[in-house]
């Protein structure tokens, strides 16, 4: 083995941590029941699908609010520029 900065390549803090984790997992593998864990690819795909769905919902709500605001403004414009004037509940044509 070659020595880099006074340490051998496999003898740094991360290799000790990796050894510790592997021993810990090996000791408790039966309790962890690792074989029954879900496939990580499916979990990631599900999370991505969920993110896309939530973004679609947010954009749909935003588009609906914008359409409602535009419709509200158009309705107000129709009221103000209407040739009819409402007097005491009845509509009379403006002269």
SEFI-167906 format. One record per atom (N, C-alpha, C, O): residue number from 1; residue in one letter; atom name; z, y, x. Coordinates in nm, 3 decimals, m for minus. Each point is the difference from the previous one (the first is absolute). Layout:
# SEFI-167906
   resi   resn   name        c3        c2        c1
    NUM      A     CA         Z         Y         X
...
# end
This chain:
# SEFI-167906
   resi   resn   name        c3        c2        c1
      1      X      N     0.000    m0.119     0.084
      1      X     CA     0.000     0.119    m0.084
      1      X      C     0.000     0.124     0.087
      1      X      O     0.060     0.004     0.108
      2      X      N    m0.129     0.097    m0.159
      2      X     CA    m0.002     0.126     0.073
      2      X      C     0.113     0.088    m0.052
      2      X      O     0.041    m0.009    m0.115
      3      X      N     0.008     0.094     0.204
      3      X     CA     0.110     0.088    m0.035
      3      X      C    m0.056     0.140    m0.025
      3      X      O    m0.070     0.056     0.084
      4      X      N     0.103     0.000    m0.200
      4      X     CA    m0.045     0.135    m0.036
      4      X      C     0.124     0.084    m0.022
      4      X      O     0.082    m0.033    m0.086
      5      X      N    m0.067     0.141     0.160
      5      X     CA     0.115     0.089    m0.011
      5      X      C     0.133    m0.075     0.014
      5      X      O     0.097     0.034    m0.068
      6      X      N    m0.092    m0.133     0.154
      6      X     CA     0.124    m0.072     0.023
      6      X      C     0.031    m0.104    m0.107
      6      X      O     0.106    m0.063     0.005
      7      X      N    m0.196     0.044    m0.100
      7      X     CA     0.024    m0.098    m0.106
      7      X      C    m0.118    m0.097    m0.005
      7      X      O    m0.113     0.037     0.032
      8      X      N     0.138    m0.155    m0.072
      8      X     CA    m0.109    m0.095    m0.022
      8      X      C    m0.056     0.028    m0.140
      8      X      O     0.073     0.047    m0.087
      9      X      N    m0.201    m0.076     0.064
      9      X     CA    m0.063     0.035    m0.128
      9      X      C     0.072    m0.058    m0.122
      9      X      O     0.002     0.066    m0.104
     10      X      N     0.055    m0.184     0.112
     10      X     CA     0.065    m0.059    m0.116
     10      X      C     0.149     0.027    m0.006
     10      X      O     0.070    m0.060    m0.081
     11      X      N    m0.021     0.150     0.164
     11      X     CA     0.144     0.020     0.009
     11      X      C     0.036     0.146    m0.029
     11      X      O     0.065     0.065     0.082
     12      X      N    m0.105    m0.014    m0.198
     12      X     CA     0.038     0.135    m0.038
     12      X      C     0.081    m0.006    m0.129
     12      X      O     0.028    m0.108    m0.052
     13      X      N     0.010     0.222     0.002
     13      X     CA     0.087     0.003    m0.117
     13      X      C    m0.067    m0.062    m0.123
     13      X      O     0.068    m0.061    m0.083
     14      X      N    m0.200     0.077     0.069
     14      X     CA    m0.069    m0.052    m0.118
     14      X      C    m0.006    m0.153     0.003
     14      X      O     0.009    m0.064    m0.105
     15      X      N    m0.025     0.007     0.222
     15      X     CA    m0.003    m0.147     0.007
     15      X      C     0.137    m0.057    m0.034
     15      X      O     0.008    m0.106    m0.062
     16      X      N     0.099     0.173     0.102
     16      X     CA     0.135    m0.045    m0.036
     16      X      C     0.020     0.012    m0.152
     16      X      O     0.060    m0.087    m0.062
     17      X      N    m0.110     0.194     0.005
     17      X     CA     0.011     0.019    m0.144
     17      X      C    m0.081    m0.106    m0.074
     17      X      O     0.046    m0.055    m0.100
     18      X      N    m0.166     0.025     0.150
     18      X     CA    m0.084    m0.103    m0.062
     18      X      C     0.068    m0.136     0.009
     18      X      O    m0.003    m0.078    m0.096
     19      X      N     0.064     0.048     0.209
     19      X     CA     0.073    m0.126     0.015
     19      X      C     0.116    m0.007    m0.098
     19      X      O     0.024    m0.104    m0.062
     20      X      N     0.048     0.214     0.048
     20      X     CA     0.112     0.006    m0.093
     20      X      C    m0.047    m0.026    m0.143
     20      X      O     0.061    m0.079    m0.073
     21      X      N    m0.170     0.145     0.032
     21      X     CA    m0.053    m0.019    m0.135
     21      X      C    m0.047    m0.144    m0.023
     21      X      O     0.026    m0.058    m0.105
     22      X      N    m0.095     0.003     0.203
     22      X     CA    m0.049    m0.138    m0.017
     22      X      C     0.116    m0.098    m0.012
     22      X      O    m0.007    m0.094    m0.079
     23      X      N     0.112     0.114     0.156
     23      X     CA     0.117    m0.087    m0.010
     23      X      C     0.069     0.017    m0.135
     23      X      O     0.045    m0.097    m0.061
     24      X      N    m0.036     0.220     0.016
     24      X     CA     0.063     0.028    m0.128
     24      X      C    m0.079    m0.064    m0.115
     24      X      O     0.058    m0.060    m0.090
     25      X      N    m0.189     0.074     0.095
     25      X     CA    m0.085    m0.059    m0.104
     25      X      C     0.008    m0.152     0.006
     25      X      O     0.010    m0.065    m0.104
     26      X      N    m0.014     0.008     0.224
     26      X     CA     0.008    m0.146     0.013
     26      X      C     0.134    m0.052    m0.053
     26      X      O     0.005    m0.106    m0.061
     27      X      N     0.100     0.180     0.084
     27      X     CA     0.132    m0.043    m0.044
     27      X      C     0.013     0.004    m0.152
     27      X      O     0.066    m0.086    m0.059
     28      X      N    m0.129     0.184    m0.004
     28      X     CA     0.015     0.018    m0.145
     28      X      C    m0.129    m0.028    m0.078
     28      X      O    m0.013     0.046    m0.113
     29      X      N    m0.081    m0.119     0.170
     29      X     CA    m0.129    m0.025    m0.063
     29      X      C     0.015    m0.072    m0.133
     29      X      O    m0.071     0.032    m0.096
     30      X      N     0.161    m0.127     0.088
     30      X     CA     0.017    m0.076    m0.124
     30      X      C     0.056     0.090    m0.111
     30      X      O    m0.043    m0.010    m0.115
     31      X      N     0.136     0.097     0.149
     31      X     CA     0.058     0.090    m0.098
     31      X      C    m0.101     0.105    m0.046
     31      X      O     0.000     0.041    m0.116
     32      X      N    m0.087     0.004     0.207
     32      X     CA    m0.099     0.102    m0.033
     32      X      C    m0.113    m0.055    m0.087
     32      X      O    m0.064     0.075    m0.074
     33      X      N     0.039    m0.206     0.083
     33      X     CA    m0.105    m0.065    m0.076
     33      X      C    m0.133     0.074     0.018
     33      X      O    m0.062     0.044    m0.097
     34      X      N     0.021    m0.031     0.223
     34      X     CA    m0.119     0.076     0.037
     34      X      C    m0.126    m0.056    m0.064
     34      X      O    m0.092     0.076    m0.031
     35      X      N     0.085    m0.206     0.012
     35      X     CA    m0.120    m0.062    m0.057
     35      X      C    m0.027     0.045    m0.143
     35      X      O    m0.114    m0.005    m0.045
     36      X      N     0.216     0.049    m0.028
     36      X     CA    m0.020     0.040    m0.139
     36      X      C    m0.030     0.148    m0.015
     36      X      O    m0.018     0.047    m0.113
     37      X      N     0.011     0.028     0.221
     37      X     CA    m0.032     0.142    m0.008
     37      X      C    m0.145     0.019    m0.043
     37      X      O    m0.084    m0.084     0.033
     38      X      N     0.051     0.192    m0.105
     38      X     CA    m0.137     0.021    m0.043
     38      X      C    m0.092     0.032     0.117
     38      X      O     0.044     0.045     0.106
     39      X      N    m0.171    m0.069    m0.128
     39      X     CA    m0.101     0.029     0.102
     39      X      C    m0.007     0.152     0.021
     39      X      O    m0.023     0.073    m0.097
     40      X      N     0.042    m0.024     0.220
     40      X     CA     0.001     0.145     0.024
     40      X      C    m0.132     0.068    m0.039
     40      X      O     0.001     0.115    m0.043
     41      X      N    m0.113    m0.186     0.058
     41      X     CA    m0.128     0.059    m0.035
     41      X      C    m0.006     0.030    m0.150
     41      X      O    m0.052     0.103    m0.041
     42      X      N     0.105    m0.195    m0.040
     42      X     CA     0.000     0.021    m0.145
     42      X      C     0.094     0.113    m0.039
     42      X      O    m0.030     0.079    m0.090
     43      X      N     0.144    m0.070     0.158
     43      X     CA     0.095     0.107    m0.029
     43      X      C    m0.061     0.136     0.033
     43      X      O     0.012     0.094    m0.078
     44      X      N    m0.078    m0.085     0.192
     44      X     CA    m0.064     0.126     0.041
     44      X      C    m0.112     0.035    m0.096
     44      X      O    m0.014     0.116    m0.039
     45      X      N    m0.066    m0.216    m0.001
     45      X     CA    m0.109     0.025    m0.094
     45      X      C     0.055     0.049    m0.135
     45      X      O    m0.057     0.090    m0.061
     46      X      N     0.167    m0.150     0.015
     46      X     CA     0.062     0.042    m0.125
     46      X      C     0.051     0.143     0.009
     46      X      O    m0.016     0.079    m0.093
     47      X      N     0.079    m0.045     0.206
     47      X     CA     0.050     0.136     0.018
     47      X      C    m0.114     0.101     0.003
     47      X      O     0.011     0.108    m0.058
     48      X      N    m0.122    m0.144     0.125
     48      X     CA    m0.116     0.089     0.003
     48      X      C    m0.058     0.019    m0.140
     48      X      O    m0.036     0.112    m0.038
     49      X      N     0.028    m0.220    m0.038
     49      X     CA    m0.050     0.007    m0.136
     49      X      C     0.091     0.088    m0.086
     49      X      O    m0.048     0.078    m0.083
     50      X      N     0.177    m0.092     0.103
     50      X     CA     0.096     0.082    m0.073
     50      X      C    m0.017     0.148     0.034
     50      X      O     0.004     0.086    m0.088
     51      X      N    m0.024    m0.055     0.217
     51      X     CA    m0.021     0.138     0.043
     51      X      C    m0.127     0.059    m0.063
     51      X      O     0.001     0.115    m0.045
     52      X      N    m0.109    m0.194     0.041
     52      X     CA    m0.125     0.047    m0.059
     52      X      C     0.020     0.026    m0.149
     52      X      O    m0.047     0.101    m0.052
     53      X      N     0.116    m0.192    m0.016
     53      X     CA     0.025     0.017    m0.143
     53      X      C     0.083     0.125    m0.028
     53      X      O    m0.033     0.076    m0.091
     54      X      N     0.138    m0.054     0.167
     54      X     CA     0.084     0.118    m0.020
     54      X      C    m0.077     0.129     0.027
     54      X      O     0.018     0.099    m0.070
     55      X      N    m0.105    m0.102     0.171
     55      X     CA    m0.082     0.118     0.028
     55      X      C    m0.097     0.026    m0.115
     55      X      O    m0.021     0.115    m0.039
     56      X      N    m0.038    m0.221    m0.016
     56      X     CA    m0.089     0.013    m0.114
     56      X      C     0.073     0.062    m0.119
     56      X      O    m0.054     0.087    m0.067
     57      X      N     0.175    m0.133     0.041
     57      X     CA     0.079     0.052    m0.111
     57      X      C     0.030     0.148     0.021
     57      X      O    m0.015     0.081    m0.092
     58      X      N     0.056    m0.044     0.215
     58      X     CA     0.030     0.141     0.029
     58      X      C    m0.123     0.088    m0.020
     58      X      O     0.009     0.107    m0.059
     59      X      N    m0.125    m0.153     0.111
     59      X     CA    m0.122     0.079    m0.014
     59      X      C    m0.044     0.008    m0.146
     59      X      O    m0.050     0.104    m0.043
     60      X      N     0.069    m0.211    m0.033
     60      X     CA    m0.035     0.002    m0.142
     60      X      C     0.088     0.099    m0.075
     60      X      O    m0.050     0.076    m0.084
     61      X      N     0.178    m0.075     0.113
     61      X     CA     0.090     0.095    m0.066
     61      X      C    m0.036     0.144     0.037
     61      X      O     0.003     0.089    m0.085
     62      X      N    m0.036    m0.068     0.211
     62      X     CA    m0.038     0.133     0.044
     62      X      C    m0.128     0.045    m0.071
     62      X      O    m0.009     0.115    m0.044
     63      X      N    m0.089    m0.204     0.034
     63      X     CA    m0.126     0.034    m0.068
     63      X      C     0.025     0.028    m0.148
     63      X      O    m0.060     0.091    m0.057
     64      X      N     0.149    m0.170    m0.005
     64      X     CA     0.030     0.022    m0.141
     64      X      C     0.068     0.136    m0.021
     64      X      O    m0.031     0.071    m0.095
     65      X      N     0.124    m0.036     0.185
     65      X     CA     0.068     0.130    m0.011
     65      X      C    m0.099     0.115     0.016
     65      X      O     0.008     0.099    m0.072
     66      X      N    m0.101    m0.114     0.168
     66      X     CA    m0.100     0.104     0.021
     66      X      C    m0.091     0.013    m0.121
     66      X      O    m0.035     0.111    m0.040
     67      X      N    m0.003    m0.224    m0.019
     67      X     CA    m0.085     0.004    m0.119
     67      X      C     0.075     0.062    m0.118
     67      X      O    m0.058     0.078    m0.075
     68      X      N     0.185    m0.112     0.060
     68      X     CA     0.081     0.060    m0.107
     68      X      C     0.015     0.150     0.019
     68      X      O    m0.007     0.076    m0.097
     69      X      N     0.027    m0.032     0.221
     69      X     CA     0.014     0.143     0.027
     69      X      C    m0.131     0.072    m0.031
     69      X      O     0.002     0.109    m0.056
     70      X      N    m0.114    m0.170     0.093
     70      X     CA    m0.131     0.062    m0.027
     70      X      C    m0.024     0.006    m0.150
     70      X      O    m0.047     0.102    m0.051
     71      X      N     0.078    m0.208    m0.019
     71      X     CA    m0.016    m0.003    m0.145
     71      X      C     0.089     0.104    m0.066
     71      X      O    m0.041     0.068    m0.094
     72      X      N     0.162    m0.055     0.144
     72      X     CA     0.092     0.099    m0.054
     72      X      C    m0.055     0.140     0.018
     72      X      O     0.008     0.082    m0.091
     73      X      N    m0.065    m0.053     0.208
     73      X     CA    m0.058     0.131     0.025
     73      X      C    m0.121     0.024    m0.089
     73      X      O    m0.019     0.111    m0.051
     74      X      N    m0.063    m0.214     0.030
     74      X     CA    m0.117     0.015    m0.088
     74      X      C     0.044     0.027    m0.143
     74      X      O    m0.059     0.083    m0.068
     75      X      N     0.163    m0.153     0.023
     75      X     CA     0.051     0.023    m0.135
     75      X      C     0.052     0.143    m0.015
     75      X      O    m0.022     0.064    m0.103
     76      X      N     0.091    m0.015     0.203
     76      X     CA     0.050     0.137    m0.005
     76      X      C    m0.116     0.098    m0.007
     76      X      O     0.005     0.099    m0.073
     77      X      N    m0.109    m0.127     0.152
     77      X     CA    m0.117     0.089    m0.002
     77      X      C    m0.065    m0.003    m0.137
     77      X      O    m0.044     0.105    m0.048
     78      X      N     0.036    m0.220    m0.017
     78      X     CA    m0.057    m0.008    m0.134
     78      X      C     0.081     0.080    m0.099
     78      X      O    m0.056     0.064    m0.089
     79      X      N     0.187    m0.065     0.103
     79      X     CA     0.085     0.075    m0.092
     79      X      C    m0.020     0.149     0.019
     79      X      O    m0.013     0.074    m0.098
     80      X      N     0.011    m0.028     0.224
     80      X     CA    m0.011     0.143     0.025
     80      X      C    m0.138     0.055    m0.033
     80      X      O    m0.012     0.114    m0.044
     81      X      N    m0.092    m0.194     0.065
     81      X     CA    m0.135     0.050    m0.022
     81      X      C    m0.061    m0.050    m0.131
     81      X      O    m0.121     0.008    m0.019
     82      X      N     0.203    m0.058    m0.067
     82      X     CA    m0.048    m0.049    m0.128
     82      X      C    m0.042     0.116    m0.089
     82      X      O     0.064     0.104    m0.001
     83      X      N    m0.174    m0.123    m0.075
     83      X     CA    m0.041     0.106    m0.093
     83      X      C     0.091     0.006    m0.123
     83      X      O    m0.016     0.088    m0.084
     84      X      N     0.109    m0.181     0.074
     84      X     CA     0.090    m0.002    m0.114
     84      X      C     0.137     0.054     0.040
     84      X      O     0.045    m0.025     0.111
     85      X      N     0.018     0.095    m0.197
     85      X     CA     0.134     0.051     0.023
     85      X      C     0.091    m0.064    m0.103
     85      X      O    m0.032    m0.003    m0.119
     86      X      N     0.143    m0.047     0.164
     86      X     CA     0.093    m0.063    m0.092
     86      X      C     0.094     0.106    m0.057
     86      X      O     0.069     0.070     0.073
     87      X      N    m0.069    m0.061    m0.204
     87      X     CA     0.090     0.094    m0.066
     87      X      C     0.083    m0.078    m0.101
     87      X      O    m0.055    m0.063    m0.091
     88      X      N     0.181     0.066     0.107
     88      X     CA     0.097    m0.065    m0.088
     88      X      C    m0.043    m0.143    m0.038
     88      X      O     0.009    m0.040    m0.116
     89      X      N    m0.054    m0.034     0.213
     89      X     CA    m0.032    m0.140    m0.023
     89      X      C    m0.142    m0.023    m0.048
     89      X      O    m0.044    m0.115    m0.004
     90      X      N    m0.030     0.219    m0.032
     90      X     CA    m0.138    m0.017    m0.045
     90      X      C    m0.094     0.052     0.107
     90      X      O     0.034     0.092     0.075
     91      X      N    m0.153    m0.149    m0.068
     91      X     CA    m0.099     0.048     0.097
     91      X      C    m0.100     0.089    m0.071
     91      X      O    m0.056    m0.036    m0.104
     92      X      N     0.035     0.153     0.160
     92      X     CA    m0.099     0.091    m0.054
     92      X      C    m0.097     0.034     0.112
     92      X      O     0.039     0.013     0.116
     93      X      N    m0.164     0.000    m0.152
     93      X     CA    m0.099     0.031     0.101
     93      X      C     0.017     0.146     0.043
     93      X      O     0.009     0.092    m0.081
     94      X      N    m0.006    m0.074     0.218
     94      X     CA     0.015     0.137     0.053
     94      X      C    m0.128     0.077    m0.023
     94      X      O    m0.109    m0.054     0.014
     95      X      N     0.122     0.181    m0.051
     95      X     CA    m0.119     0.080    m0.027
     95      X      C    m0.044     0.079     0.121
     95      X      O    m0.099     0.073    m0.006
# end
